[in-house]
Each structure stands twice: as C-alpha cells, then as structure tokens.
Amino acid sequence: MKNETKDGIDVAPILDNKNYAAPSAFKPENILREARRQRGLPKDSVPEVCVLDPDGDIVRYLKRVGRATKHDAWACYHSELYRTEEDGMELGIVPCVVGASYAVLVAEELFASACKLLISVTSSGQLAQLRRPPYFVLIEKALRDEGTSYHYLPPSEFSYGAKNLMAALQKAFGELSVPMERGATWTTDAPFRETDEAIEVMKKKGLFAVEMEAAALYAFAAARKKPVVCFAHVTNQMARNEGDFEKGTADGALDALRVVTLAARACLGRCSA
C-alpha cells in the first residue's frame, strides 16, 4: 500500500495527523479514576520524588533487604510502585519500566498522582569509550530513534533535558564514588536492531551510550512542562564480549540510589510542577 503523501512526499504514519497543541482525549487522571473504582482503591498521592528503575535492580535490592513497601493505592493497571526512604528522603520507585512508550505512560500517571520530580536511571550500552563500565551519564540530550516522542513534540534530531535542571546538577555529584559524565545518548525502540553500521553512525555523532527511554521522557517533559531527569547507567558493551553487564555492588543499586538522592536534592528547588 502506498504511503500517504504531503506535498508529493511520502509521510510516515507516525508523523502524520499530529496537532501538538491539541489536548488529549484520553487523560491519565481518568484511567486512574476508573482503576480506583474497579479495584476499590483510595485516592492517594505518590511520593514527591519518583524513580523509574527499568532493570528493576533497585527494587529487587530494596525488597531483599526489607526496605521496600508496596504502595497499595497506586492505581496504574500496568505497574507496581514501592516506597522507600533513602538518606532521609522518601522515594517512590517503579521497577521494570522498559522502553519509551511504557516509561511515558507511567510518567503521565505519576505526575497525575502528585509526583513533583521524576528521575530515570536506565542501564545502557557503551558507545564512546570514555572508561571501563560501570559509570553514569547525566543525559543532557537524547537522539529520537523511537516513536513516543513524536506524539509529544514535532520532529527534530534530539530531545533535551530542561536547562534549569541541567544547571542545577552542574555540581551535584562531587560526593559520588562512581564516575559521572554528562552528554548525549541514543534512544532506540529496538535493542536487537543495533547493527554495526548504526552503532558507528551514533559514535560519529558523539553519543555516549544507547538506552530505550530518555528521548521520549524528555519530549514528554517539554510538552507537559514536567521536571524529568534521565541518567544512563553504562553497564555493558551490548554483550559482544563474555562477562558483560557487571553493574557493581548489589547490581549497581546502591550507586543508583546515591545518584537519585543527590539529583533530587539539587533539583527539587527548581521544579515548577
């Protein structure tokens, strides 16, 4: 079947019929309302600082040591939320939120439930040979090689972290024992289509790592004016050598929690949501 055309040029369906200023007919508040009705759940807020934990390592660690409490009033149909306290700060953590569309779905519902700051810490594959993994990258911008961001913002090469939050984090990680870099990543929907040719192109663009959520989360944040910060936990070289995916003590959970609390303390005063 021939693609729809605009001015004689083929248009991919994901870029067609978009009105970025139009409100959504399907609202996160409404689906949460219906989930509460069906499940008999009370209306309750989530912690002000929430965390997306795509690999689930943080929550598995916290459950193992008895520090995770399930938030039974969390009304999302698709996920579970756990509460914990770290360095005197209450956190809400959603594990195994993998991929752009799922991450943004959960982000919409978290902000509809009184979240004030969302932090994502996602395991990522190394592109630039900065150092031996594991280490972290504060994602300043992410290349939009996924689909979700195009429903929030017009086409462009990158989604960007909010300038005020990036500035707030400039000196936030001096106490961190694991290296922290700042730079750009490649967000893809298809990790098993990371071909050698595509990897080389992304390296030439100066991208540090490949992950699956940041471009969409930053597009959502910009469109909805919500504070979101994304980190890449560079843990692997895409399993091209045996012994890959080593994340450190407790599968990197302790380091990731430290990143979260340092980032939250730096950013909370800059959040406008």
Rosetta blueprint (number, residue, H / E / L):
1 M L
2 K L
3 N L
4 E L
5 T E
6 K E
7 D L
8 G L
9 I E
10 D E
11 V L
12 A L
13 P H
14 I H
15 L H
16 D L
17 N L
18 K L
19 N L
20 Y L
21 A L
22 A L
23 P L
24 S L
25 A L
26 F L
27 K L
28 P H
29 E H
30 N H
31 I H
32 L H
33 R H
34 E H
35 A H
36 R H
37 R H
38 Q H
39 R H
40 G L
41 L L
42 P L
43 K L
44 D L
45 S L
46 V L
47 P L
48 E L
49 V E
50 C E
51 V E
52 L E
53 D E
54 P L
55 D L
56 G L
57 D H
58 I H
59 V H
60 R H
61 Y H
62 L H
63 K H
64 R H
65 V L
66 G L
67 R L
68 A L
69 T E
70 K E
71 H L
72 D L
73 A L
74 W L
75 A L
76 C L
77 Y L
78 H L
79 S L
80 E L
81 L L
82 Y E
83 R E
84 T E
85 E E
86 E E
87 D L
88 G L
89 M E
90 E E
91 L E
92 G E
93 I E
94 V E
95 P E
96 C L
97 V L
98 V L
99 G L
100 A H
101 S H
102 Y H
103 A H
104 V H
105 L H
106 V H
107 A H
108 E H
109 E H
110 L H
111 F H
112 A L
113 S L
114 A L
115 C L
116 K L
117 L E
118 L E
119 I E
120 S E
121 V E
122 T E
123 S E
124 S E
125 G E
126 Q E
127 L L
128 A L
129 Q L
130 L L
131 R L
132 R L
133 P L
134 P L
135 Y E
136 F E
137 V E
138 L E
139 I E
140 E E
141 K E
142 A E
143 L E
144 R E
145 D E
146 E L
147 G L
148 T H
149 S H
150 Y H
151 H H
152 Y L
153 L L
154 P L
155 P L
156 S L
157 E L
158 F E
159 S E
160 Y E
161 G L
162 A L
163 K H
164 N H
165 L H
166 M H
167 A H
168 A H
169 L L
170 Q L
171 K L
172 A L
173 F L
174 G L
175 E L
176 L L
177 S L
178 V L
179 P L
180 M E
181 E E
182 R E
183 G E
184 A E
185 T E
186 W E
187 T E
188 T E
189 D L
190 A L
191 P H
192 F H
193 R H
194 E L
195 T L
196 D H
197 E H
198 A H
199 I H
200 E H
201 V H
202 M H
203 K H
204 K H
205 K L
206 G L
207 L L
208 F L
209 A E
210 V E
211 E E
212 M L
213 E L
214 A H
215 A H
216 A H
217 L H
218 Y H
219 A H
220 F H
221 A H
222 A H
223 A H
224 R H
225 K L
226 K L
227 P L
228 V E
229 V E
230 C E
231 F E
232 A E
233 H E
234 V E
235 T E
236 N E
237 Q L
238 M L
239 A L
240 R L
241 N L
242 E L
243 G L
244 D L
245 F L
246 E L
247 K L
248 G L
249 T H
250 A H
251 D H
252 G H
253 A H
254 L H
255 D H
256 A H
257 L H
258 R H
259 V H
260 V H
261 T H
262 L H
263 A H
264 A H
265 R H
266 A H
267 C H
268 L H
269 G H
270 R H
271 C L
272 S L
273 A L
